[in-house]
Amino acid sequence: MLPQLRQLLAQAGENIRLARLCRKLSTTRVAERAAISRNTLHAIEQGMPTVSLGAYLQVLFVLGLEKTILHLAADDVLGRKLQDAELLVSTRAPK
């Protein structure tokens, strides 16, 4: 995995850990409510790339943050630019 991607996962894990601490929830309680092991929760909070997206989403749900997953790729600026550029390229009519 690229270092910048590892760093993003580590930051996401830290954000999840801080959200848990702000809510004064123990790792045991969050893991139980999310139906995952404490080891998996620890891996999530460490930003480990081997944890399934489903496990991340279960923890976000327990923390009341599940809707934040909808922000992923929501503002796809590059995709829109590529789409617009394709519209500008004129295609030749078939013979």
mmCIF file as gemmi writes it, N, C-alpha and C atoms, coordinates in Angstrom:
data_model
loop_
_atom_site.group_PDB
_atom_site.id
_atom_site.type_symbol
_atom_site.label_atom_id
_atom_site.label_alt_id
_atom_site.label_comp_id
_atom_site.label_asym_id
_atom_site.label_entity_id
_atom_site.label_seq_id
_atom_site.pdbx_PDB_ins_code
_atom_site.Cartn_x
_atom_site.Cartn_y
_atom_site.Cartn_z
_atom_site.occupancy
_atom_site.B_iso_or_equiv
_atom_site.pdbx_formal_charge
_atom_site.auth_seq_id
_atom_site.auth_asym_id
_atom_site.pdbx_PDB_model_num
ATOM 1 N N . MET Axp A 1 ? 0.851 -1.174 0 1 0 ? 1 A 1
ATOM 2 C CA . MET Axp A 1 ? 0 0 0 1 0 ? 1 A 1
ATOM 3 C C . MET Axp A 1 ? 0.895 1.234 0 1 0 ? 1 A 1
ATOM 4 N N . LEU Axp A 2 ? 0.496 2.225 -0.77 1 0 ? 2 A 1
ATOM 5 C CA . LEU Axp A 2 ? 1.263 3.465 -0.853 1 0 ? 2 A 1
ATOM 6 C C . LEU Axp A 2 ? 1.28 4.183 0.496 1 0 ? 2 A 1
ATOM 7 N N . PRO Axp A 3 ? 2.406 4.825 0.82 1 0 ? 3 A 1
ATOM 8 C CA . PRO Axp A 3 ? 2.518 5.519 2.113 1 0 ? 3 A 1
ATOM 9 C C . PRO Axp A 3 ? 1.432 6.569 2.33 1 0 ? 3 A 1
ATOM 10 N N . GLN Axp A 4 ? 1.075 7.311 1.288 1 0 ? 4 A 1
ATOM 11 C CA . GLN Axp A 4 ? 0.046 8.344 1.477 1 0 ? 4 A 1
ATOM 12 C C . GLN Axp A 4 ? -1.323 7.72 1.765 1 0 ? 4 A 1
ATOM 13 N N . LEU Axp A 5 ? -1.575 6.524 1.236 1 0 ? 5 A 1
ATOM 14 C CA . LEU Axp A 5 ? -2.837 5.847 1.538 1 0 ? 5 A 1
ATOM 15 C C . LEU Axp A 5 ? -2.834 5.313 2.967 1 0 ? 5 A 1
ATOM 16 N N . ARG Axp A 6 ? -1.696 4.791 3.401 1 0 ? 6 A 1
ATOM 17 C CA . ARG Axp A 6 ? -1.567 4.348 4.8 1 0 ? 6 A 1
ATOM 18 C C . ARG Axp A 6 ? -1.804 5.515 5.753 1 0 ? 6 A 1
ATOM 19 N N . GLN Axp A 7 ? -1.274 6.676 5.378 1 0 ? 7 A 1
ATOM 20 C CA . GLN Axp A 7 ? -1.436 7.869 6.213 1 0 ? 7 A 1
ATOM 21 C C . GLN Axp A 7 ? -2.91 8.281 6.288 1 0 ? 7 A 1
ATOM 22 N N . LEU Axp A 8 ? -3.625 8.196 5.171 1 0 ? 8 A 1
ATOM 23 C CA . LEU Axp A 8 ? -5.052 8.524 5.173 1 0 ? 8 A 1
ATOM 24 C C . LEU Axp A 8 ? -5.837 7.567 6.074 1 0 ? 8 A 1
ATOM 25 N N . LEU Axp A 9 ? -5.526 6.28 5.977 1 0 ? 9 A 1
ATOM 26 C CA . LEU Axp A 9 ? -6.199 5.306 6.84 1 0 ? 9 A 1
ATOM 27 C C . LEU Axp A 9 ? -5.875 5.543 8.308 1 0 ? 9 A 1
ATOM 28 N N . ALA Axp A 10 ? -4.625 5.874 8.588 1 0 ? 10 A 1
ATOM 29 C CA . ALA Axp A 10 ? -4.227 6.157 9.971 1 0 ? 10 A 1
ATOM 30 C C . ALA Axp A 10 ? -4.988 7.361 10.507 1 0 ? 10 A 1
ATOM 31 N N . GLN Axp A 11 ? -5.17 8.38 9.684 1 0 ? 11 A 1
ATOM 32 C CA . GLN Axp A 11 ? -5.92 9.569 10.114 1 0 ? 11 A 1
ATOM 33 C C . GLN Axp A 11 ? -7.39 9.233 10.334 1 0 ? 11 A 1
ATOM 34 N N . ALA Axp A 12 ? -7.957 8.427 9.439 1 0 ? 12 A 1
ATOM 35 C CA . ALA Axp A 12 ? -9.352 8.005 9.612 1 0 ? 12 A 1
ATOM 36 C C . ALA Axp A 12 ? -9.508 7.218 10.911 1 0 ? 12 A 1
ATOM 37 N N . GLY Axp A 13 ? -8.569 6.327 11.183 1 0 ? 13 A 1
ATOM 38 C CA . GLY Axp A 13 ? -8.613 5.555 12.424 1 0 ? 13 A 1
ATOM 39 C C . GLY Axp A 13 ? -8.505 6.436 13.648 1 0 ? 13 A 1
ATOM 40 N N . GLU Axp A 14 ? -7.632 7.417 13.578 1 0 ? 14 A 1
ATOM 41 C CA . GLU Axp A 14 ? -7.479 8.358 14.7 1 0 ? 14 A 1
ATOM 42 C C . GLU Axp A 14 ? -8.762 9.161 14.904 1 0 ? 14 A 1
ATOM 43 N N . ASN Axp A 15 ? -9.398 9.572 13.815 1 0 ? 15 A 1
ATOM 44 C CA . ASN Axp A 15 ? -10.664 10.307 13.919 1 0 ? 15 A 1
ATOM 45 C C . ASN Axp A 15 ? -11.739 9.452 14.585 1 0 ? 15 A 1
ATOM 46 N N . ILE Axp A 16 ? -11.774 8.173 14.229 1 0 ? 16 A 1
ATOM 47 C CA . ILE Axp A 16 ? -12.738 7.255 14.839 1 0 ? 16 A 1
ATOM 48 C C . ILE Axp A 16 ? -12.433 7.094 16.327 1 0 ? 16 A 1
ATOM 49 N N . ARG Axp A 17 ? -11.17 6.953 16.672 1 0 ? 17 A 1
ATOM 50 C CA . ARG Axp A 17 ? -10.777 6.827 18.079 1 0 ? 17 A 1
ATOM 51 C C . ARG Axp A 17 ? -11.19 8.065 18.872 1 0 ? 17 A 1
ATOM 52 N N . LEU Axp A 18 ? -10.931 9.251 18.308 1 0 ? 18 A 1
ATOM 53 C CA . LEU Axp A 18 ? -11.301 10.492 18.991 1 0 ? 18 A 1
ATOM 54 C C . LEU Axp A 18 ? -12.81 10.61 19.151 1 0 ? 18 A 1
ATOM 55 N N . ALA Axp A 19 ? -13.563 10.186 18.137 1 0 ? 19 A 1
ATOM 56 C CA . ALA Axp A 19 ? -15.027 10.217 18.232 1 0 ? 19 A 1
ATOM 57 C C . ALA Axp A 19 ? -15.501 9.294 19.355 1 0 ? 19 A 1
ATOM 58 N N . ARG Axp A 20 ? -14.872 8.128 19.477 1 0 ? 20 A 1
ATOM 59 C CA . ARG Axp A 20 ? -15.222 7.194 20.555 1 0 ? 20 A 1
ATOM 60 C C . ARG Axp A 20 ? -14.922 7.805 21.916 1 0 ? 20 A 1
ATOM 61 N N . LEU Axp A 21 ? -13.747 8.42 22.034 1 0 ? 21 A 1
ATOM 62 C CA . LEU Axp A 21 ? -13.355 9.022 23.312 1 0 ? 21 A 1
ATOM 63 C C . LEU Axp A 21 ? -14.249 10.204 23.678 1 0 ? 21 A 1
ATOM 64 N N . CYS Axp A 22 ? -14.631 11.014 22.704 1 0 ? 22 A 1
ATOM 65 C CA . CYS Axp A 22 ? -15.537 12.147 22.974 1 0 ? 22 A 1
ATOM 66 C C . CYS Axp A 22 ? -16.873 11.666 23.525 1 0 ? 22 A 1
ATOM 67 N N . ARG Axp A 23 ? -17.279 10.48 23.094 1 0 ? 23 A 1
ATOM 68 C CA . ARG Axp A 23 ? -18.543 9.914 23.559 1 0 ? 23 A 1
ATOM 69 C C . ARG Axp A 23 ? -18.372 9.114 24.851 1 0 ? 23 A 1
ATOM 70 N N . LYS Axp A 24 ? -17.123 9.075 25.342 1 0 ? 24 A 1
ATOM 71 C CA . LYS Axp A 24 ? -16.796 8.36 26.573 1 0 ? 24 A 1
ATOM 72 C C . LYS Axp A 24 ? -17.216 6.889 26.505 1 0 ? 24 A 1
ATOM 73 N N . LEU Axp A 25 ? -16.963 6.276 25.354 1 0 ? 25 A 1
ATOM 74 C CA . LEU Axp A 25 ? -17.274 4.865 25.158 1 0 ? 25 A 1
ATOM 75 C C . LEU Axp A 25 ? -15.988 4.044 25.224 1 0 ? 25 A 1
ATOM 76 N N . SER Axp A 26 ? -16.049 2.93 25.902 1 0 ? 26 A 1
ATOM 77 C CA . SER Axp A 26 ? -14.879 2.049 25.986 1 0 ? 26 A 1
ATOM 78 C C . SER Axp A 26 ? -14.76 1.228 24.706 1 0 ? 26 A 1
ATOM 79 N N . THR Axp A 27 ? -13.571 0.691 24.496 1 0 ? 27 A 1
ATOM 80 C CA . THR Axp A 27 ? -13.376 -0.171 23.328 1 0 ? 27 A 1
ATOM 81 C C . THR Axp A 27 ? -14.252 -1.417 23.433 1 0 ? 27 A 1
ATOM 82 N N . THR Axp A 28 ? -14.425 -1.912 24.641 1 0 ? 28 A 1
ATOM 83 C CA . THR Axp A 28 ? -15.262 -3.098 24.843 1 0 ? 28 A 1
ATOM 84 C C . THR Axp A 28 ? -16.699 -2.822 24.433 1 0 ? 28 A 1
ATOM 85 N N . ARG Axp A 29 ? -17.233 -1.699 24.874 1 0 ? 29 A 1
ATOM 86 C CA . ARG Axp A 29 ? -18.625 -1.364 24.564 1 0 ? 29 A 1
ATOM 87 C C . ARG Axp A 29 ? -18.83 -1.151 23.068 1 0 ? 29 A 1
ATOM 88 N N . VAL Axp A 30 ? -17.933 -0.411 22.425 1 0 ? 30 A 1
ATOM 89 C CA . VAL Axp A 30 ? -18.074 -0.155 20.983 1 0 ? 30 A 1
ATOM 90 C C . VAL Axp A 30 ? -17.951 -1.461 20.207 1 0 ? 30 A 1
ATOM 91 N N . ALA Axp A 31 ? -16.986 -2.282 20.571 1 0 ? 31 A 1
ATOM 92 C CA . ALA Axp A 31 ? -16.803 -3.558 19.882 1 0 ? 31 A 1
ATOM 93 C C . ALA Axp A 31 ? -18.042 -4.441 20.029 1 0 ? 31 A 1
ATOM 94 N N . GLU Axp A 32 ? -18.601 -4.5 21.223 1 0 ? 32 A 1
ATOM 95 C CA . GLU Axp A 32 ? -19.813 -5.301 21.445 1 0 ? 32 A 1
ATOM 96 C C . GLU Axp A 32 ? -20.97 -4.784 20.606 1 0 ? 32 A 1
ATOM 97 N N . ARG Axp A 33 ? -21.189 -3.481 20.625 1 0 ? 33 A 1
ATOM 98 C CA . ARG Axp A 33 ? -22.305 -2.902 19.873 1 0 ? 33 A 1
ATOM 99 C C . ARG Axp A 33 ? -22.12 -3.047 18.368 1 0 ? 33 A 1
ATOM 100 N N . ALA Axp A 34 ? -20.876 -3.038 17.917 1 0 ? 34 A 1
ATOM 101 C CA . ALA Axp A 34 ? -20.589 -3.174 16.488 1 0 ? 34 A 1
ATOM 102 C C . ALA Axp A 34 ? -20.474 -4.64 16.067 1 0 ? 34 A 1
ATOM 103 N N . ALA Axp A 35 ? -20.567 -5.554 17.025 1 0 ? 35 A 1
ATOM 104 C CA . ALA Axp A 35 ? -20.464 -6.994 16.764 1 0 ? 35 A 1
ATOM 105 C C . ALA Axp A 35 ? -19.124 -7.363 16.124 1 0 ? 35 A 1
ATOM 106 N N . ILE Axp A 36 ? -18.063 -6.747 16.635 1 0 ? 36 A 1
ATOM 107 C CA . ILE Axp A 36 ? -16.703 -7.059 16.193 1 0 ? 36 A 1
ATOM 108 C C . ILE Axp A 36 ? -15.855 -7.3 17.438 1 0 ? 36 A 1
ATOM 109 N N . SER Axp A 37 ? -14.669 -7.833 17.248 1 0 ? 37 A 1
ATOM 110 C CA . SER Axp A 37 ? -13.78 -8.051 18.392 1 0 ? 37 A 1
ATOM 111 C C . SER Axp A 37 ? -13.07 -6.752 18.765 1 0 ? 37 A 1
ATOM 112 N N . ARG Axp A 38 ? -12.554 -6.722 19.979 1 0 ? 38 A 1
ATOM 113 C CA . ARG Axp A 38 ? -11.765 -5.555 20.394 1 0 ? 38 A 1
ATOM 114 C C . ARG Axp A 38 ? -10.516 -5.431 19.532 1 0 ? 38 A 1
ATOM 115 N N . ASN Axp A 39 ? -9.961 -6.559 19.11 1 0 ? 39 A 1
ATOM 116 C CA . ASN Axp A 39 ? -8.792 -6.522 18.229 1 0 ? 39 A 1
ATOM 117 C C . ASN Axp A 39 ? -9.12 -5.845 16.899 1 0 ? 39 A 1
ATOM 118 N N . THR Axp A 40 ? -10.303 -6.132 16.361 1 0 ? 40 A 1
ATOM 119 C CA . THR Axp A 40 ? -10.714 -5.491 15.109 1 0 ? 40 A 1
ATOM 120 C C . THR Axp A 40 ? -10.909 -3.999 15.322 1 0 ? 40 A 1
ATOM 121 N N . LEU Axp A 41 ? -11.524 -3.623 16.432 1 0 ? 41 A 1
ATOM 122 C CA . LEU Axp A 41 ? -11.688 -2.198 16.729 1 0 ? 41 A 1
ATOM 123 C C . LEU Axp A 41 ? -10.328 -1.526 16.859 1 0 ? 41 A 1
ATOM 124 N N . HIS Axp A 42 ? -9.398 -2.185 17.521 1 0 ? 42 A 1
ATOM 125 C CA . HIS Axp A 42 ? -8.048 -1.63 17.653 1 0 ? 42 A 1
ATOM 126 C C . HIS Axp A 42 ? -7.42 -1.456 16.267 1 0 ? 42 A 1
ATOM 127 N N . ALA Axp A 43 ? -7.601 -2.438 15.391 1 0 ? 43 A 1
ATOM 128 C CA . ALA Axp A 43 ? -7.06 -2.347 14.03 1 0 ? 43 A 1
ATOM 129 C C . ALA Axp A 43 ? -7.693 -1.185 13.268 1 0 ? 43 A 1
ATOM 130 N N . ILE Axp A 44 ? -8.983 -0.965 13.47 1 0 ? 44 A 1
ATOM 131 C CA . ILE Axp A 44 ? -9.668 0.166 12.827 1 0 ? 44 A 1
ATOM 132 C C . ILE Axp A 44 ? -9.071 1.475 13.324 1 0 ? 44 A 1
ATOM 133 N N . GLU Axp A 45 ? -8.911 1.591 14.624 1 0 ? 45 A 1
ATOM 134 C CA . GLU Axp A 45 ? -8.376 2.829 15.196 1 0 ? 45 A 1
ATOM 135 C C . GLU Axp A 45 ? -6.911 3.042 14.829 1 0 ? 45 A 1
ATOM 136 N N . GLN Axp A 46 ? -6.221 1.983 14.439 1 0 ? 46 A 1
ATOM 137 C CA . GLN Axp A 46 ? -4.837 2.104 13.97 1 0 ? 46 A 1
ATOM 138 C C . GLN Axp A 46 ? -4.781 2.355 12.464 1 0 ? 46 A 1
ATOM 139 N N . GLY Axp A 47 ? -5.934 2.268 11.792 1 0 ? 47 A 1
ATOM 140 C CA . GLY Axp A 47 ? -5.972 2.488 10.35 1 0 ? 47 A 1
ATOM 141 C C . GLY Axp A 47 ? -5.394 1.339 9.546 1 0 ? 47 A 1
ATOM 142 N N . MET Axp A 48 ? -5.587 0.133 10.027 1 0 ? 48 A 1
ATOM 143 C CA . MET Axp A 48 ? -5.062 -1.041 9.333 1 0 ? 48 A 1
ATOM 144 C C . MET Axp A 48 ? -5.855 -1.292 8.047 1 0 ? 48 A 1
ATOM 145 N N . PRO Axp A 49 ? -5.156 -1.523 6.932 1 0 ? 49 A 1
ATOM 146 C CA . PRO Axp A 49 ? -5.839 -1.712 5.651 1 0 ? 49 A 1
ATOM 147 C C . PRO Axp A 49 ? -6.503 -3.08 5.503 1 0 ? 49 A 1
ATOM 148 N N . THR Axp A 50 ? -6.265 -3.991 6.43 1 0 ? 50 A 1
ATOM 149 C CA . THR Axp A 50 ? -6.816 -5.341 6.316 1 0 ? 50 A 1
ATOM 150 C C . THR Axp A 50 ? -8.237 -5.462 6.859 1 0 ? 50 A 1
ATOM 151 N N . VAL Axp A 51 ? -8.741 -4.434 7.491 1 0 ? 51 A 1
ATOM 152 C CA . VAL Axp A 51 ? -10.087 -4.467 8.077 1 0 ? 51 A 1
ATOM 153 C C . VAL Axp A 51 ? -11.114 -4.165 6.987 1 0 ? 51 A 1
ATOM 154 N N . SER Axp A 52 ? -12.212 -4.906 6.995 1 0 ? 52 A 1
ATOM 155 C CA . SER Axp A 52 ? -13.236 -4.718 5.963 1 0 ? 52 A 1
ATOM 156 C C . SER Axp A 52 ? -13.945 -3.373 6.119 1 0 ? 52 A 1
ATOM 157 N N . LEU Axp A 53 ? -14.42 -2.881 5.012 1 0 ? 53 A 1
ATOM 158 C CA . LEU Axp A 53 ? -15.179 -1.631 5.021 1 0 ? 53 A 1
ATOM 159 C C . LEU Axp A 53 ? -16.444 -1.795 5.86 1 0 ? 53 A 1
ATOM 160 N N . GLY Axp A 54 ? -17.002 -2.996 5.853 1 0 ? 54 A 1
ATOM 161 C CA . GLY Axp A 54 ? -18.187 -3.269 6.661 1 0 ? 54 A 1
ATOM 162 C C . GLY Axp A 54 ? -17.935 -3.07 8.145 1 0 ? 54 A 1
ATOM 163 N N . ALA Axp A 55 ? -16.766 -3.485 8.609 1 0 ? 55 A 1
ATOM 164 C CA . ALA Axp A 55 ? -16.427 -3.306 10.027 1 0 ? 55 A 1
ATOM 165 C C . ALA Axp A 55 ? -16.286 -1.824 10.355 1 0 ? 55 A 1
ATOM 166 N N . TYR Axp A 56 ? -15.647 -1.072 9.459 1 0 ? 56 A 1
ATOM 167 C CA . TYR Axp A 56 ? -15.554 0.382 9.661 1 0 ? 56 A 1
ATOM 168 C C . TYR Axp A 56 ? -16.957 0.979 9.76 1 0 ? 56 A 1
ATOM 169 N N . LEU Axp A 57 ? -17.854 0.566 8.858 1 0 ? 57 A 1
ATOM 170 C CA . LEU Axp A 57 ? -19.207 1.114 8.833 1 0 ? 57 A 1
ATOM 171 C C . LEU Axp A 57 ? -19.981 0.748 10.097 1 0 ? 57 A 1
ATOM 172 N N . GLN Axp A 58 ? -19.788 -0.462 10.618 1 0 ? 58 A 1
ATOM 173 C CA . GLN Axp A 58 ? -20.457 -0.857 11.859 1 0 ? 58 A 1
ATOM 174 C C . GLN Axp A 58 ? -20.025 0.041 13.015 1 0 ? 58 A 1
ATOM 175 N N . VAL Axp A 59 ? -18.736 0.348 13.086 1 0 ? 59 A 1
ATOM 176 C CA . VAL Axp A 59 ? -18.236 1.221 14.153 1 0 ? 59 A 1
ATOM 177 C C . VAL Axp A 59 ? -18.78 2.631 13.968 1 0 ? 59 A 1
ATOM 178 N N . LEU Axp A 60 ? -18.784 3.118 12.735 1 0 ? 60 A 1
ATOM 179 C CA . LEU Axp A 60 ? -19.343 4.45 12.478 1 0 ? 60 A 1
ATOM 180 C C . LEU Axp A 60 ? -20.809 4.506 12.899 1 0 ? 60 A 1
ATOM 181 N N . PHE Axp A 61 ? -21.558 3.432 12.662 1 0 ? 61 A 1
ATOM 182 C CA . PHE Axp A 61 ? -22.962 3.377 13.058 1 0 ? 61 A 1
ATOM 183 C C . PHE Axp A 61 ? -23.105 3.477 14.573 1 0 ? 61 A 1
ATOM 184 N N . VAL Axp A 62 ? -22.282 2.734 15.295 1 0 ? 62 A 1
ATOM 185 C CA . VAL Axp A 62 ? -22.321 2.773 16.766 1 0 ? 62 A 1
ATOM 186 C C . VAL Axp A 62 ? -22.042 4.186 17.265 1 0 ? 62 A 1
ATOM 187 N N . LEU Axp A 63 ? -21.152 4.892 16.578 1 0 ? 63 A 1
ATOM 188 C CA . LEU Axp A 63 ? -20.789 6.256 16.979 1 0 ? 63 A 1
ATOM 189 C C . LEU Axp A 63 ? -21.77 7.306 16.446 1 0 ? 63 A 1
ATOM 190 N N . GLY Axp A 64 ? -22.754 6.877 15.658 1 0 ? 64 A 1
ATOM 191 C CA . GLY Axp A 64 ? -23.716 7.816 15.083 1 0 ? 64 A 1
ATOM 192 C C . GLY Axp A 64 ? -23.151 8.59 13.906 1 0 ? 64 A 1
ATOM 193 N N . LEU Axp A 65 ? -22.139 8.033 13.27 1 0 ? 65 A 1
ATOM 194 C CA . LEU Axp A 65 ? -21.46 8.726 12.17 1 0 ? 65 A 1
ATOM 195 C C . LEU Axp A 65 ? -21.589 7.989 10.841 1 0 ? 65 A 1
ATOM 196 N N . GLU Axp A 66 ? -22.53 7.059 10.746 1 0 ? 66 A 1
ATOM 197 C CA . GLU Axp A 66 ? -22.625 6.228 9.545 1 0 ? 66 A 1
ATOM 198 C C . GLU Axp A 66 ? -22.872 7.023 8.262 1 0 ? 66 A 1
ATOM 199 N N . LYS Axp A 67 ? -23.551 8.145 8.36 1 0 ? 67 A 1
ATOM 200 C CA . LYS Axp A 67 ? -23.841 8.958 7.164 1 0 ? 67 A 1
ATOM 201 C C . LYS Axp A 67 ? -22.585 9.598 6.58 1 0 ? 67 A 1
ATOM 202 N N . THR Axp A 68 ? -21.512 9.675 7.372 1 0 ? 68 A 1
ATOM 203 C CA . THR Axp A 68 ? -20.282 10.279 6.852 1 0 ? 68 A 1
ATOM 204 C C . THR Axp A 68 ? -19.687 9.453 5.717 1 0 ? 68 A 1
ATOM 205 N N . ILE Axp A 69 ? -20.058 8.193 5.627 1 0 ? 69 A 1
ATOM 206 C CA . ILE Axp A 69 ? -19.557 7.341 4.546 1 0 ? 69 A 1
ATOM 207 C C . ILE Axp A 69 ? -20.055 7.851 3.192 1 0 ? 69 A 1
ATOM 208 N N . LEU Axp A 70 ? -21.155 8.575 3.192 1 0 ? 70 A 1
ATOM 209 C CA . LEU Axp A 70 ? -21.716 9.1 1.945 1 0 ? 70 A 1
ATOM 210 C C . LEU Axp A 70 ? -20.86 10.206 1.343 1 0 ? 70 A 1
ATOM 211 N N . HIS Axp A 71 ? -19.938 10.743 2.11 1 0 ? 71 A 1
ATOM 212 C CA . HIS Axp A 71 ? -19.061 11.794 1.596 1 0 ? 71 A 1
ATOM 213 C C . HIS Axp A 71 ? -17.952 11.244 0.709 1 0 ? 71 A 1
ATOM 214 N N . LEU Axp A 72 ? -17.744 9.922 0.751 1 0 ? 72 A 1
ATOM 215 C CA . LEU Axp A 72 ? -16.712 9.313 -0.087 1 0 ? 72 A 1
ATOM 216 C C . LEU Axp A 72 ? -17.059 9.513 -1.56 1 0 ? 72 A 1
ATOM 217 N N . ALA Axp A 73 ? -16.179 10.132 -2.285 1 0 ? 73 A 1
ATOM 218 C CA . ALA Axp A 73 ? -16.312 10.367 -3.726 1 0 ? 73 A 1
ATOM 219 C C . ALA Axp A 73 ? -17.57 11.158 -4.093 1 0 ? 73 A 1
ATOM 220 N N . ALA Axp A 74 ? -18.169 11.854 -3.137 1 0 ? 74 A 1
ATOM 221 C CA . ALA Axp A 74 ? -19.378 12.626 -3.419 1 0 ? 74 A 1
ATOM 222 C C . ALA Axp A 74 ? -19.085 13.821 -4.312 1 0 ? 74 A 1
ATOM 223 N N . ASP Axp A 75 ? -17.957 14.454 -4.116 1 0 ? 75 A 1
ATOM 224 C CA . ASP Axp A 75 ? -17.594 15.626 -4.913 1 0 ? 75 A 1
ATOM 225 C C . ASP Axp A 75 ? -16.446 15.23 -5.839 1 0 ? 75 A 1
ATOM 226 N N . ASP Axp A 76 ? -16.785 14.509 -6.895 1 0 ? 76 A 1
ATOM 227 C CA . ASP Axp A 76 ? -15.792 13.969 -7.821 1 0 ? 76 A 1
ATOM 228 C C . ASP Axp A 76 ? -15.454 15.001 -8.892 1 0 ? 76 A 1
ATOM 229 N N . VAL Axp A 77 ? -14.608 15.941 -8.524 1 0 ? 77 A 1
ATOM 230 C CA . VAL Axp A 77 ? -14.232 17.032 -9.424 1 0 ? 77 A 1
ATOM 231 C C . VAL Axp A 77 ? -13.517 16.483 -10.654 1 0 ? 77 A 1
ATOM 232 N N . LEU Axp A 78 ? -12.564 15.591 -10.454 1 0 ? 78 A 1
ATOM 233 C CA . LEU Axp A 78 ? -11.819 15.024 -11.578 1 0 ? 78 A 1
ATOM 234 C C . LEU Axp A 78 ? -12.749 14.276 -12.524 1 0 ? 78 A 1
ATOM 235 N N . GLY Axp A 79 ? -13.651 13.486 -11.981 1 0 ? 79 A 1
ATOM 236 C CA . GLY Axp A 79 ? -14.598 12.741 -12.809 1 0 ? 79 A 1
ATOM 237 C C . GLY Axp A 79 ? -15.458 13.66 -13.656 1 0 ? 79 A 1
ATOM 238 N N . ARG Axp A 80 ? -15.918 14.758 -13.056 1 0 ? 80 A 1
ATOM 239 C CA . ARG Axp A 80 ? -16.731 15.712 -13.82 1 0 ? 80 A 1
ATOM 240 C C . ARG Axp A 80 ? -15.923 16.39 -14.909 1 0 ? 80 A 1
ATOM 241 N N . LYS Axp A 81 ? -14.666 16.726 -14.609 1 0 ? 81 A 1
ATOM 242 C CA . LYS Axp A 81 ? -13.807 17.352 -15.618 1 0 ? 81 A 1
ATOM 243 C C . LYS Axp A 81 ? -13.562 16.4 -16.778 1 0 ? 81 A 1
ATOM 244 N N . LEU Axp A 82 ? -13.315 15.139 -16.474 1 0 ? 82 A 1
ATOM 245 C CA . LEU Axp A 82 ? -13.107 14.152 -17.531 1 0 ? 82 A 1
ATOM 246 C C . LEU Axp A 82 ? -14.367 13.975 -18.369 1 0 ? 82 A 1
ATOM 247 N N . GLN Axp A 83 ? -15.496 13.968 -17.711 1 0 ? 83 A 1
ATOM 248 C CA . GLN Axp A 83 ? -16.767 13.84 -18.416 1 0 ? 83 A 1
ATOM 249 C C . GLN Axp A 83 ? -17.005 15.052 -19.309 1 0 ? 83 A 1
ATOM 250 N N . ASP Axp A 84 ? -16.733 16.245 -18.806 1 0 ? 84 A 1
ATOM 251 C CA . ASP Axp A 84 ? -16.898 17.463 -19.598 1 0 ? 84 A 1
ATOM 252 C C . ASP Axp A 84 ? -15.94 17.477 -20.778 1 0 ? 84 A 1
ATOM 253 N N . ALA Axp A 85 ? -14.707 17.045 -20.568 1 0 ? 85 A 1
ATOM 254 C CA . ALA Axp A 85 ? -13.723 17.019 -21.65 1 0 ? 85 A 1
ATOM 255 C C . ALA Axp A 85 ? -14.16 16.063 -22.746 1 0 ? 85 A 1
ATOM 256 N N . GLU Axp A 86 ? -14.767 14.957 -22.368 1 0 ? 86 A 1
ATOM 257 C CA . GLU Axp A 86 ? -15.244 13.996 -23.359 1 0 ? 86 A 1
ATOM 258 C C . GLU Axp A 86 ? -16.369 14.588 -24.187 1 0 ? 86 A 1
ATOM 259 N N . LEU Axp A 87 ? -17.188 15.424 -23.578 1 0 ? 87 A 1
ATOM 260 C CA . LEU Axp A 87 ? -18.279 16.061 -24.31 1 0 ? 87 A 1
ATOM 261 C C . LEU Axp A 87 ? -17.76 17.071 -25.32 1 0 ? 87 A 1
ATOM 262 N N . LEU Axp A 88 ? -16.608 17.669 -25.032 1 0 ? 88 A 1
ATOM 263 C CA . LEU Axp A 88 ? -16.044 18.67 -25.928 1 0 ? 88 A 1
ATOM 264 C C . LEU Axp A 88 ? -15.383 18.062 -27.156 1 0 ? 88 A 1
ATOM 265 N N . VAL Axp A 89 ? -14.953 16.821 -27.053 1 0 ? 89 A 1
ATOM 266 C CA . VAL Axp A 89 ? -14.291 16.169 -28.182 1 0 ? 89 A 1
ATOM 267 C C . VAL Axp A 89 ? -15.351 15.807 -29.204 1 0 ? 89 A 1
ATOM 268 N N . SER Axp A 90 ? -15.176 16.353 -30.392 1 0 ? 90 A 1
ATOM 269 C CA . SER Axp A 90 ? -16.166 16.063 -31.429 1 0 ? 90 A 1
ATOM 270 C C . SER Axp A 90 ? -15.864 14.702 -32.036 1 0 ? 90 A 1
ATOM 271 N N . THR Axp A 91 ? -16.888 13.939 -32.218 1 0 ? 91 A 1
ATOM 272 C CA . THR Axp A 91 ? -16.725 12.632 -32.841 1 0 ? 91 A 1
ATOM 273 C C . THR Axp A 91 ? -17.205 12.71 -34.274 1 0 ? 91 A 1
ATOM 274 N N . ARG Axp A 92 ? -16.51 11.992 -35.108 1 0 ? 92 A 1
ATOM 275 C CA . ARG Axp A 92 ? -16.841 11.997 -36.52 1 0 ? 92 A 1
ATOM 276 C C . ARG Axp A 92 ? -18.042 11.1 -36.768 1 0 ? 92 A 1
ATOM 277 N N . ALA Axp A 93 ? -18.904 11.54 -37.621 1 0 ? 93 A 1
ATOM 278 C CA . ALA Axp A 93 ? -20.069 10.734 -37.962 1 0 ? 93 A 1
ATOM 279 C C . ALA Axp A 93 ? -19.619 9.492 -38.724 1 0 ? 93 A 1
ATOM 280 N N . PRO Axp A 94 ? -20.261 8.376 -38.482 1 0 ? 94 A 1
ATOM 281 C CA . PRO Axp A 94 ? -19.886 7.156 -39.212 1 0 ? 94 A 1
ATOM 282 C C . PRO Axp A 94 ? -20.173 7.293 -40.702 1 0 ? 94 A 1
ATOM 283 N N . LYS Axp A 95 ? -19.376 6.609 -41.513 1 0 ? 95 A 1
ATOM 284 C CA . LYS Axp A 95 ? -19.548 6.672 -42.984 1 0 ? 95 A 1
ATOM 285 C C . LYS Axp A 95 ? -20.658 5.771 -43.434 1 0 ? 95 A 1
